[in-house]
């Protein structure tokens, strides 16, 4: 997964304003107690960050 794809999926799932908030503010235990932005900056694989968000927000498997 590329960074552009990650953000496209985030915007599709949450809308443009909420996607930014979710990525910057919501702490995800699956990526070491970091926000999505912190995890990405720390080098965590984008796919892992995306799946952590999907799990946290109960995203249906079709949209993952």
N, CA and C atoms as an extended XYZ file, in Angstrom:
192
Properties=species:S:1:pos:R:3:atomname:S:1:resname:S:1:resid:I:1 pbc="F F F"
N         0.845       -1.166        0.000 N   UNK     1
C         0.000        0.000        0.000 CA  UNK     1
C         0.898        1.238        0.000 C   UNK     1
N         0.518        2.199       -0.795 N   UNK     2
C         1.247        3.465       -0.851 CA  UNK     2
C         0.526        4.507        0.000 C   UNK     2
N         1.241        5.548        0.334 N   UNK     3
C         0.680        6.590        1.187 CA  UNK     3
C        -0.559        7.227        0.555 C   UNK     3
N        -0.525        7.473       -0.730 N   UNK     4
C        -1.683        8.057       -1.414 CA  UNK     4
C        -2.905        7.151       -1.311 C   UNK     4
N        -2.705        5.858       -1.459 N   UNK     5
C        -3.806        4.907       -1.345 CA  UNK     5
C        -4.371        4.904        0.078 C   UNK     5
N        -3.476        4.975        1.062 N   UNK     6
C        -3.913        5.029        2.459 CA  UNK     6
C        -4.839        6.225        2.673 C   UNK     6
N        -4.403        7.406        2.241 N   UNK     7
C        -5.216        8.607        2.447 CA  UNK     7
C        -6.503        8.586        1.622 C   UNK     7
N        -6.461        8.030        0.445 N   UNK     8
C        -7.678        7.899       -0.364 CA  UNK     8
C        -8.694        7.036        0.361 C   UNK     8
N        -8.237        5.916        0.898 N   UNK     9
C        -9.142        5.029        1.640 CA  UNK     9
C        -9.674        5.705        2.901 C   UNK     9
N        -8.810        6.419        3.604 N   UNK    10
C        -9.244        7.138        4.804 CA  UNK    10
C       -10.335        8.149        4.468 C   UNK    10
N       -10.137        8.908        3.407 N   UNK    11
C       -11.118        9.923        3.009 CA  UNK    11
C       -12.419        9.287        2.539 C   UNK    11
N       -12.331        8.164        1.852 N   UNK    12
C       -13.545        7.464        1.424 CA  UNK    12
C       -14.323        6.923        2.620 C   UNK    12
N       -13.614        6.425        3.612 N   UNK    13
C       -14.248        5.807        4.763 CA  UNK    13
C       -14.816        6.832        5.743 C   UNK    13
N       -14.056        7.877        6.023 N   UNK    14
C       -14.438        8.821        7.065 CA  UNK    14
C       -14.847       10.203        6.569 C   UNK    14
N       -14.617       10.492        5.300 N   UNK    15
C       -14.819       11.854        4.811 CA  UNK    15
C       -13.537       12.640        5.030 C   UNK    15
N       -13.361       13.707        4.283 N   UNK    16
C       -12.067       14.400        4.311 CA  UNK    16
C       -11.752       15.033        5.663 C   UNK    16
N       -12.698       15.632        6.328 N   UNK    17
C       -12.414       16.288        7.606 CA  UNK    17
C       -12.194       15.270        8.726 C   UNK    17
N       -13.027       14.279        8.802 N   UNK    18
C       -12.903       13.295        9.886 CA  UNK    18
C       -11.692       12.392        9.686 C   UNK    18
N       -11.329       12.098        8.455 N   UNK    19
C       -10.165       11.246        8.185 CA  UNK    19
C        -8.909       11.832        8.817 C   UNK    19
N        -8.731       13.123        8.665 N   UNK    20
C        -7.558       13.790        9.240 CA  UNK    20
C        -7.575       13.679       10.763 C   UNK    20
N        -8.730       13.872       11.358 N   UNK    21
C        -8.863       13.793       12.808 CA  UNK    21
C        -8.585       12.389       13.318 C   UNK    21
N        -9.155       11.393       12.672 N   UNK    22
C        -8.931       10.004       13.075 CA  UNK    22
C        -7.442        9.672       13.003 C   UNK    22
N        -6.802       10.057       11.930 N   UNK    23
C        -5.386        9.730       11.739 CA  UNK    23
C        -4.479       10.439       12.735 C   UNK    23
N        -4.833       11.648       13.139 N   UNK    24
C        -3.970       12.433       14.016 CA  UNK    24
C        -4.284       12.272       15.507 C   UNK    24
N        -5.530       11.933       15.831 N   UNK    25
C        -5.963       11.974       17.230 CA  UNK    25
C        -6.248       10.622       17.879 C   UNK    25
N        -6.639        9.638       17.103 N   UNK    26
C        -7.057        8.358       17.693 CA  UNK    26
C        -5.847        7.451       17.907 C   UNK    26
N        -5.621        7.056       19.142 N   UNK    27
C        -4.490        6.185       19.481 CA  UNK    27
C        -4.896        4.728       19.228 C   UNK    27
N        -4.042        4.016       18.528 N   UNK    28
C        -4.295        2.631       18.138 CA  UNK    28
C        -3.334        1.703       18.875 C   UNK    28
N        -3.869        0.826       19.681 N   UNK    29
C        -3.001       -0.091       20.434 CA  UNK    29
C        -2.263       -1.060       19.514 C   UNK    29
N        -2.862       -1.400       18.390 N   UNK    30
C        -2.258       -2.372       17.467 CA  UNK    30
C        -0.970       -1.870       16.808 C   UNK    30
N        -0.720       -0.569       16.899 N   UNK    31
C         0.518       -0.021       16.326 CA  UNK    31
C         1.358        0.646       17.419 C   UNK    31
N         1.322        0.046       18.583 N   UNK    32
C         2.183        0.493       19.664 CA  UNK    32
C         1.700        1.697       20.445 C   UNK    32
N         0.399        1.896       20.499 N   UNK    33
C        -0.137        3.022       21.256 CA  UNK    33
C         0.144        4.355       20.595 C   UNK    33
N         0.194        4.342       19.281 N   UNK    34
C         0.444        5.556       18.494 CA  UNK    34
C        -0.802        5.906       17.691 C   UNK    34
N        -0.832        7.141       17.232 N   UNK    35
C        -1.855        7.507       16.258 CA  UNK    35
C        -1.397        6.966       14.907 C   UNK    35
N        -2.278        6.981       13.933 N   UNK    36
C        -1.900        6.514       12.593 CA  UNK    36
C        -0.754        7.350       12.037 C   UNK    36
N        -0.823        8.658       12.200 N   UNK    37
C         0.231        9.533       11.693 CA  UNK    37
C         1.556        9.233       12.387 C   UNK    37
N         1.541        9.066       13.695 N   UNK    38
C         2.766        8.743       14.427 CA  UNK    38
C         3.335        7.400       13.985 C   UNK    38
N         2.463        6.428       13.790 N   UNK    39
C         2.910        5.103       13.359 CA  UNK    39
C         3.554        5.162       11.982 C   UNK    39
N         2.933        5.879       11.076 N   UNK    40
C         3.479        6.006        9.718 CA  UNK    40
C         4.845        6.691        9.773 C   UNK    40
N         4.935        7.766       10.556 N   UNK    41
C         6.209        8.483       10.685 CA  UNK    41
C         7.290        7.615       11.333 C   UNK    41
N         6.875        6.671       12.175 N   UNK    42
C         7.823        5.771       12.839 CA  UNK    42
C         8.226        4.594       11.950 C   UNK    42
N         7.627        4.496       10.773 N   UNK    43
C         7.999        3.442        9.837 CA  UNK    43
C         7.146        2.186        9.882 C   UNK    43
N         6.039        2.235       10.593 N   UNK    44
C         5.128        1.084       10.610 CA  UNK    44
C         4.520        0.959        9.209 C   UNK    44
N         4.408       -0.261        8.724 N   UNK    45
C         3.864       -0.503        7.384 CA  UNK    45
C         2.455        0.084        7.264 C   UNK    45
N         2.226        0.762        6.157 N   UNK    46
C         0.925        1.392        5.922 CA  UNK    46
C        -0.216        0.395        6.001 C   UNK    46
N        -0.005       -0.783        5.480 N   UNK    47
C        -1.048       -1.814        5.519 CA  UNK    47
C        -1.408       -2.158        6.971 C   UNK    47
N        -0.406       -2.263        7.823 N   UNK    48
C        -0.648       -2.575        9.226 CA  UNK    48
C        -1.434       -1.440        9.898 C   UNK    48
N        -1.088       -0.205        9.593 N   UNK    49
C        -1.810        0.945       10.149 CA  UNK    49
C        -3.255        0.930        9.651 C   UNK    49
N        -3.431        0.702        8.366 N   UNK    50
C        -4.770        0.659        7.789 CA  UNK    50
C        -5.619       -0.432        8.448 C   UNK    50
N        -5.053       -1.611        8.608 N   UNK    51
C        -5.794       -2.713        9.223 CA  UNK    51
C        -6.106       -2.434       10.688 C   UNK    51
N        -5.213       -1.736       11.378 N   UNK    52
C        -5.484       -1.352       12.771 CA  UNK    52
C        -6.675       -0.407       12.837 C   UNK    52
N        -6.744        0.532       11.917 N   UNK    53
C        -7.882        1.451       11.859 CA  UNK    53
C        -9.160        0.680       11.534 C   UNK    53
N        -9.075       -0.213       10.577 N   UNK    54
C       -10.250       -1.017       10.198 CA  UNK    54
C       -10.768       -1.821       11.373 C   UNK    54
N        -9.857       -2.412       12.126 N   UNK    55
C       -10.248       -3.212       13.283 CA  UNK    55
C       -10.891       -2.327       14.349 C   UNK    55
N       -10.289       -1.211       14.614 N   UNK    56
C       -10.771       -0.291       15.647 CA  UNK    56
C       -12.170        0.258       15.333 C   UNK    56
N       -12.428        0.502       14.064 N   UNK    57
C       -13.699        1.099       13.649 CA  UNK    57
C       -14.663        0.089       13.025 C   UNK    57
N       -14.397       -1.193       13.193 N   UNK    58
C       -15.271       -2.255       12.692 CA  UNK    58
C       -15.629       -2.087       11.208 C   UNK    58
N       -14.614       -1.829       10.405 N   UNK    59
C       -14.812       -1.687        8.961 CA  UNK    59
C       -15.087       -3.077        8.381 C   UNK    59
N       -16.142       -3.206        7.587 N   UNK    60
C       -16.450       -4.512        7.000 CA  UNK    60
C       -15.300       -5.035        6.126 C   UNK    60
N       -15.119       -6.338        6.109 N   UNK    61
C       -14.011       -6.932        5.321 CA  UNK    61
C       -13.981       -6.474        3.861 C   UNK    61
N       -15.121       -6.227        3.253 N   UNK    62
C       -15.156       -5.788        1.849 CA  UNK    62
C       -14.412       -4.471        1.636 C   UNK    62
N       -14.402       -3.624        2.638 N   UNK    63
C       -13.786       -2.299        2.506 CA  UNK    63
C       -12.338       -2.239        2.983 C   UNK    63
N       -11.858       -3.360        3.470 N   UNK    64
C       -10.481       -3.386        3.984 CA  UNK    64
C        -9.522       -3.575        2.857 C   UNK    64
